[in-house]
Amino acid sequence: MEEKRARESHTIMNELVLPNDTNTFGNLMGGRLMYWMDIAAGMAAGKHCNAPSMTASVDNLSFKNPIKLGNIVHIEAKVSRAFNTSMEIFVKVWGEDLLHQYRYESNEAYFTFVALDPNGKPRPVPHLIPETPEEIRVYDGALRRRQLRLILAGKMKPDDANELKALFFAAEES
Ligand SMILES: CC(C)(COP(=O)(O)OP(=O)(O)OC[C@H]1O[C@@H](n2cnc3c(N)ncnc32)[C@H](O)[C@@H]1OP(=O)(O)O)[C@@H](O)C(=O)NCCC(=O)NCCS
């Protein structure tokens, strides 16, 4: 199977928060941001597998800081690990205040996309090669996150989640 470097899927997407994107507090609505994050993740997945792909799941998404009306939404997405037919994509979001010239973290999340063949069935994806320390860090944690999300989706037995169990046993021993 073909291999691809993590950086080949790097995707940057910018949006401007307009009045129609905001809630009654004048901040970007969470749902709108999730929509944009899903698009950025989908583009990164597409760059990695060069095939149509579908969102299978999104891991816990919590909002650190709201993004204000008139600010720029800066979204970066990159495939963090590829499995058989699925890919985990790490998405990070910042707000950017152009008037006062500063950028602030908004949130981050892991998306899982599944590549599909012309019949809409899952198809194999290239392996991923992480290179930078950050790419290696998220790559190394991906097996545990995959096991947790598959257990929560009822698609894996907790007993089979070896990497996840090792994390808890290591925590107990220390
Ligand atoms: C995602 C989907 C294609 C998976 O199909 P499926 O018949 O469950 O296929 P499988 O059980 O063979 O799983 C295929 C891959 O999806 C992964 N997967 C399935 N459910 C998952 C979940 N809830 N979270 C993470 N990964 C999941 C499996 O781990 C597997 O990955 P692998 O091949 O790398 O090991 C199917 O569930 C689906 O079409 N869901 C709806 C997607 C959708 O409508 N998205 C929103 C609009 S884009």
PDBQT file of the ligand as one rigid body, heavy atoms in Angstrom, charges set to zero:
ROOT
HETATM    1  C1  LIG A 201     -18.769   5.610   8.310  1.00  0.00    +0.000 C 
HETATM    2  C2  LIG A 201     -19.371   4.397   7.604  1.00  0.00    +0.000 C 
HETATM    3  C3  LIG A 201     -19.085   4.506   6.102  1.00  0.00    +0.000 C 
HETATM    4  C4  LIG A 201     -18.674   3.130   8.138  1.00  0.00    +0.000 C 
HETATM    5  O1  LIG A 201     -19.273   2.064   7.516  1.00  0.00    +0.000 OA
HETATM    6  P1  LIG A 201     -19.419   0.628   8.245  1.00  0.00    +0.000 P 
HETATM    7  O2  LIG A 201     -20.316  -0.219   7.451  1.00  0.00    +0.000 OA
HETATM    8  O3  LIG A 201     -19.681   0.854   9.692  1.00  0.00    +0.000 OA
HETATM    9  O4  LIG A 201     -18.011   0.047   7.955  1.00  0.00    +0.000 OA
HETATM   10  P2  LIG A 201     -17.051  -0.754   8.900  1.00  0.00    +0.000 P 
HETATM   11  O5  LIG A 201     -17.656  -1.252  10.163  1.00  0.00    +0.000 OA
HETATM   12  O6  LIG A 201     -16.430  -1.737   7.972  1.00  0.00    +0.000 OA
HETATM   13  O7  LIG A 201     -15.994   0.343   9.297  1.00  0.00    +0.000 OA
HETATM   14  C5  LIG A 201     -15.241   0.994   8.309  1.00  0.00    +0.000 C 
HETATM   15  C6  LIG A 201     -14.261   1.888   9.007  1.00  0.00    +0.000 C 
HETATM   16  O8  LIG A 201     -14.979   2.890   9.705  1.00  0.00    +0.000 OA
HETATM   17  C7  LIG A 201     -14.535   2.940  11.046  1.00  0.00    +0.000 C 
HETATM   18  N1  LIG A 201     -15.656   3.366  11.861  1.00  0.00    +0.000 N 
HETATM   19  C8  LIG A 201     -16.908   2.890  11.832  1.00  0.00    +0.000 A 
HETATM   20  N2  LIG A 201     -17.657   3.530  12.746  1.00  0.00    +0.000 NA
HETATM   21  C9  LIG A 201     -16.846   4.417  13.358  1.00  0.00    +0.000 A 
HETATM   22  C10 LIG A 201     -17.032   5.366  14.399  1.00  0.00    +0.000 A 
HETATM   23  N3  LIG A 201     -18.216   5.545  14.998  1.00  0.00    +0.000 N 
HETATM   24  N4  LIG A 201     -15.976   6.115  14.782  1.00  0.00    +0.000 NA
HETATM   25  C11 LIG A 201     -14.767   5.945  14.183  1.00  0.00    +0.000 A 
HETATM   26  N5  LIG A 201     -14.542   5.070  13.186  1.00  0.00    +0.000 NA
HETATM   27  C12 LIG A 201     -15.574   4.315  12.795  1.00  0.00    +0.000 A 
HETATM   28  C13 LIG A 201     -14.098   1.514  11.350  1.00  0.00    +0.000 C 
HETATM   29  O9  LIG A 201     -13.204   1.498  12.442  1.00  0.00    +0.000 OA
HETATM   30  C14 LIG A 201     -13.431   1.151  10.057  1.00  0.00    +0.000 C 
HETATM   31  O10 LIG A 201     -12.140   1.710  10.015  1.00  0.00    +0.000 OA
HETATM   32  P3  LIG A 201     -10.855   0.824   9.555  1.00  0.00    +0.000 P 
HETATM   33  O11 LIG A 201     -11.199   0.180   8.256  1.00  0.00    +0.000 OA
HETATM   34  O12 LIG A 201      -9.770   1.831   9.380  1.00  0.00    +0.000 OA
HETATM   35  O13 LIG A 201     -10.594  -0.164  10.638  1.00  0.00    +0.000 OA
HETATM   36  C15 LIG A 201     -20.892   4.257   7.855  1.00  0.00    +0.000 C 
HETATM   37  O14 LIG A 201     -21.125   4.034   9.233  1.00  0.00    +0.000 OA
HETATM   38  C16 LIG A 201     -21.669   5.461   7.408  1.00  0.00    +0.000 C 
HETATM   39  O15 LIG A 201     -21.946   5.620   6.222  1.00  0.00    +0.000 OA
HETATM   40  N6  LIG A 201     -22.016   6.338   8.357  1.00  0.00    +0.000 N 
HETATM   41  C17 LIG A 201     -22.725   7.568   8.036  1.00  0.00    +0.000 C 
HETATM   42  C18 LIG A 201     -21.715   8.649   7.687  1.00  0.00    +0.000 C 
HETATM   43  C19 LIG A 201     -22.375   9.987   7.497  1.00  0.00    +0.000 C 
HETATM   44  O16 LIG A 201     -23.515  10.069   7.121  1.00  0.00    +0.000 OA
HETATM   45  N7  LIG A 201     -21.608  11.045   7.800  1.00  0.00    +0.000 N 
HETATM   46  C20 LIG A 201     -22.122  12.380   7.827  1.00  0.00    +0.000 C 
HETATM   47  C21 LIG A 201     -22.321  12.938   6.509  1.00  0.00    +0.000 C 
HETATM   48  S1  LIG A 201     -20.827  13.051   5.602  1.00  0.00    +0.000 SA
ENDROOT
TORSDOF 0
